[in-house]
Amino acid sequence: MNIHCTARANLGWCTASTYTVALLVPFRNRERTIGIFLRHMIPFILRQRLEFGIFVIEQTDSLKFNRAMLMNVGFLEALKFEEWDCIVIHDVDFIPHYDDNSYTCHSMPRHFLSGLAKRPKVKDFEFNGVTGFTVRQYRLMNGAPNRYWGWGGEDHELRTRAELQKWKIYRTNYPYGFYDHIPHKVHARNETEDNWPQFNKEVAEWQFRDGLNNIQYSQPEVTVHPLFVKIEVALSELKIKAAHPRSKKKT
């Protein structure tokens, strides 16, 4: 199935571009926001003349929201459709301003976001909102960490994982990376991950023990809609035992 051509075909045309981009959108309880997102993003990518697929990954269980694990699920499921040239991980509440912010990947991981209305320039250490990786880059990092339940911290660890590969983040120049932010209410199940400051100190120890190689999730329900793919999935809390070097007793 030529999923990345589906949106174009339903709008009456499809480009001859051979560059393929998958947008992975972690999602829960944001029906109004996803509608706004799709109405803006589909024309935006069409204007860039890219072949694309949009994958909305919805967490259906009652656990805290786990954005990073949904990223891993989306990555693995999207690869069943296509070996994409670029994987863009996209928060549902960010809308790009400028078509010059090309949704293509680089020899280094990309941070597409350089500013917001309330915060005109993001800090150099930030790696949130909209990020991009080649399939090879994401695999070499072992994907994203699965142990962040609730908001906060997984984006910092993702940046550190990239830096541990000796990569420098490629950032979109201001103002081309300017985004609008869609306001929303924070759901109780999306509360903060309290342990993230400690997790961020231990990235080197955990990178190849927690990620693509240990993710657990039930068989997702995958629905191909005319303009996007919906992936509904129940996640599992991981029991990572004796993986951390400091958890082993000295003899």
C-alpha positions as CSV (number, residue, x, y, z in Angstrom):
1,M,0.0,0.0,0.0
2,N,1.4,3.4,-1.0
3,I,0.2,5.0,2.3
4,H,2.2,8.2,1.9
5,C,0.4,8.9,-1.4
6,T,-3.1,8.3,0.1
7,A,-3.6,11.9,1.3
8,R,-2.5,13.3,-2.1
9,A,-4.7,10.9,-4.0
10,N,-7.8,11.9,-2.0
11,L,-7.0,15.5,-2.6
12,G,-6.8,14.9,-6.4
13,W,-3.0,14.6,-7.0
14,C,0.2,12.9,-6.0
15,T,3.7,14.2,-6.5
16,A,6.6,12.3,-8.2
17,S,8.7,12.9,-5.1
18,T,10.7,9.9,-3.9
19,Y,11.5,11.4,-0.4
20,T,9.3,9.8,2.2
21,V,8.4,11.3,5.6
22,A,6.4,9.7,8.4
23,L,4.9,12.0,11.0
24,L,4.4,10.2,14.4
25,V,1.9,12.0,16.6
26,P,1.6,10.6,20.2
27,F,-2.0,11.3,21.4
28,R,-4.6,10.9,24.0
29,N,-7.8,12.7,24.9
30,R,-7.2,15.5,22.4
31,E,-9.9,15.0,19.7
32,R,-10.4,18.8,19.1
33,T,-6.7,19.4,18.8
34,I,-6.0,16.5,16.4
35,G,-8.7,17.9,14.0
36,I,-7.0,21.3,14.0
37,F,-3.6,19.6,13.6
38,L,-4.6,17.6,10.5
39,R,-6.3,20.5,8.9
40,H,-3.1,22.5,9.0
41,M,-0.4,19.8,8.6
42,I,-1.7,18.1,5.5
43,P,-1.7,21.2,3.3
44,F,1.6,22.2,4.9
45,I,3.3,19.0,3.8
46,L,1.6,19.0,0.4
47,R,3.1,22.4,-0.3
48,Q,6.5,20.9,0.4
49,R,5.9,18.3,-2.3
50,L,6.9,15.4,0.0
51,E,5.6,11.9,0.1
52,F,4.2,11.4,3.6
53,G,2.2,9.4,6.1
54,I,0.7,10.7,9.3
55,F,0.5,8.2,12.1
56,V,-1.6,9.2,15.1
57,I,-0.6,6.9,18.0
58,E,-3.3,6.8,20.7
59,Q,-2.8,5.4,24.2
60,T,-5.9,3.5,25.2
61,D,-5.0,2.1,28.6
62,S,-5.6,3.8,32.0
63,L,-1.9,4.2,32.8
64,K,-0.2,7.6,32.8
65,F,0.5,9.0,29.4
66,N,3.8,7.7,28.0
67,R,4.8,9.9,25.0
68,A,8.2,8.2,24.5
69,M,6.8,4.7,24.4
70,L,4.2,5.9,21.9
71,M,7.0,7.2,19.8
72,N,8.6,3.7,19.8
73,V,5.3,2.1,18.9
74,G,4.7,4.5,16.1
75,F,8.2,4.0,14.7
76,L,7.8,0.2,14.7
77,E,4.3,0.2,13.2
78,A,5.1,2.9,10.6
79,L,8.0,0.8,9.3
80,K,5.5,-1.9,8.4
81,F,4.2,0.5,5.7
82,E,7.5,1.9,4.4
83,E,11.2,2.2,5.0
84,W,10.9,6.0,5.5
85,D,13.6,8.5,4.7
86,C,12.7,10.7,7.6
87,I,10.8,10.2,10.9
88,V,9.3,13.4,12.4
89,I,8.0,13.1,15.9
90,H,5.4,15.8,16.3
91,D,3.4,17.0,19.3
92,V,-0.2,17.4,18.3
93,D,-0.4,21.0,19.7
94,F,2.4,22.5,17.5
95,I,1.6,24.1,14.1
96,P,4.4,25.4,11.9
97,H,4.3,28.9,10.6
98,Y,6.7,28.8,7.6
99,D,6.8,26.5,4.6
100,D,10.5,27.0,4.5
101,N,10.7,24.8,7.6
102,S,11.4,21.7,5.5
103,Y,10.2,18.4,7.0
104,T,13.3,16.5,5.9
105,C,16.0,14.8,7.9
106,H,19.7,15.6,8.2
107,S,23.0,13.8,8.8
108,M,22.3,14.8,12.4
109,P,19.1,14.6,14.4
110,R,16.9,17.6,13.8
111,H,15.0,20.0,16.0
112,F,12.5,21.8,13.9
113,L,11.1,24.1,16.6
114,S,13.0,27.3,17.2
115,G,10.3,29.6,18.6
116,L,6.8,30.0,19.9
117,A,4.5,33.0,20.3
118,K,5.0,33.2,24.1
119,R,8.7,32.2,23.8
120,P,10.2,33.6,20.7
121,K,13.4,31.5,20.9
122,V,13.9,28.1,22.4
123,K,17.0,27.3,24.4
124,D,19.9,25.4,22.8
125,F,19.5,22.6,25.3
126,E,15.9,22.0,24.4
127,F,14.8,19.1,22.1
128,N,11.0,19.1,22.4
129,G,7.9,19.5,20.3
130,V,9.0,18.5,16.8
131,T,12.1,16.4,16.2
132,G,13.4,14.4,13.3
133,F,15.5,11.3,12.8
134,T,16.5,9.0,10.0
135,V,15.5,5.4,10.6
136,R,19.1,4.5,11.1
137,Q,19.6,7.3,13.7
138,Y,16.6,6.2,15.7
139,R,17.7,2.6,15.7
140,L,21.3,3.5,16.7
141,M,20.0,5.4,19.7
142,N,17.8,2.4,20.7
143,G,14.8,4.7,20.1
144,A,13.2,6.6,23.0
145,P,13.2,5.5,26.7
146,N,10.1,3.6,27.9
147,R,10.3,4.4,31.6
148,Y,8.8,8.0,31.5
149,W,5.2,7.7,32.7
150,G,3.7,11.2,32.7
151,W,4.9,14.4,31.3
152,G,8.5,15.5,31.4
153,G,12.0,14.4,30.8
154,E,11.8,12.1,27.8
155,D,12.8,14.9,25.4
156,H,15.9,15.7,27.5
157,E,16.9,12.0,27.5
158,L,16.3,11.8,23.7
159,R,18.7,14.7,23.2
160,T,21.3,13.0,25.5
161,R,21.0,9.7,23.6
162,A,21.8,11.6,20.4
163,E,24.8,13.3,22.0
164,L,26.1,10.0,23.3
165,Q,26.3,9.0,19.6
166,K,28.6,12.0,19.1
167,W,25.9,13.8,17.1
168,K,25.2,17.5,17.2
169,I,21.6,18.5,17.0
170,Y,20.8,20.3,13.7
171,R,18.4,23.2,14.5
172,T,16.1,25.0,12.2
173,N,17.2,28.7,11.9
174,Y,15.0,31.3,13.5
175,P,12.4,32.5,12.5
176,Y,11.7,29.6,10.1
177,G,11.2,27.2,13.0
178,F,8.4,29.3,14.5
179,Y,5.3,27.4,15.7
180,D,1.9,28.3,17.0
181,H,0.8,26.4,20.1
182,I,-2.7,25.1,20.5
183,P,-3.8,25.6,24.1
184,H,-5.3,22.6,26.0
185,K,-6.2,21.3,29.4
186,V,-3.9,18.9,31.1
187,H,-5.6,15.6,31.8
188,A,-5.1,13.9,35.2
189,R,-3.6,10.8,33.6
190,N,-1.0,13.0,31.9
191,E,0.5,14.3,35.2
192,T,4.3,14.8,35.6
193,E,6.8,12.0,35.8
194,D,8.4,12.8,39.2
195,N,11.5,10.7,38.6
196,W,12.7,12.3,35.4
197,P,15.5,14.4,36.9
198,Q,17.1,11.2,38.2
199,F,16.4,9.3,35.0
200,N,18.2,12.0,33.0
201,K,21.4,11.5,35.1
202,E,21.5,7.8,34.1
203,V,21.1,7.9,30.4
204,A,24.4,6.3,29.6
205,E,23.6,3.4,31.8
206,W,20.1,2.9,30.5
207,Q,20.3,3.8,26.8
208,F,20.8,0.2,25.5
209,R,18.6,-1.4,28.1
210,D,15.5,0.7,27.7
211,G,14.1,1.6,24.3
212,L,13.2,-0.3,21.1
213,N,14.8,-3.5,22.4
214,N,12.6,-3.9,25.4
215,I,9.3,-2.3,24.6
216,Q,6.1,-4.2,25.5
217,Y,2.7,-3.4,24.1
218,S,-0.5,-5.3,23.0
219,Q,-1.3,-5.8,19.4
220,P,-2.5,-2.4,18.2
221,E,-5.6,-1.7,16.3
222,V,-4.5,0.0,13.1
223,T,-7.0,1.9,11.0
224,V,-6.1,3.4,7.7
225,H,-8.2,6.6,7.2
226,P,-8.2,8.5,3.9
227,L,-5.7,11.2,5.3
228,F,-3.9,9.5,8.2
229,V,-3.4,6.2,10.0
230,K,-4.8,5.7,13.5
231,I,-2.8,3.3,15.8
232,E,-4.7,2.5,19.0
233,V,-2.5,0.7,21.6
234,A,-2.6,-0.4,25.2
235,L,0.9,0.0,26.8
236,S,2.5,-2.2,29.4
237,E,4.5,-1.0,32.4
238,L,8.0,-2.5,32.1
239,K,9.6,-4.4,34.9
240,I,13.3,-3.7,34.2
241,K,15.2,-5.8,36.7
242,A,18.9,-5.9,37.4
243,A,19.6,-3.9,34.3
244,H,21.2,-0.9,35.9
245,P,24.9,-1.4,36.7
246,R,24.5,0.2,40.2
247,S,21.7,-2.3,41.0
248,K,24.3,-5.1,41.1
249,K,25.8,-5.9,44.5
250,K,29.5,-6.0,44.8
251,T,31.0,-9.3,45.9
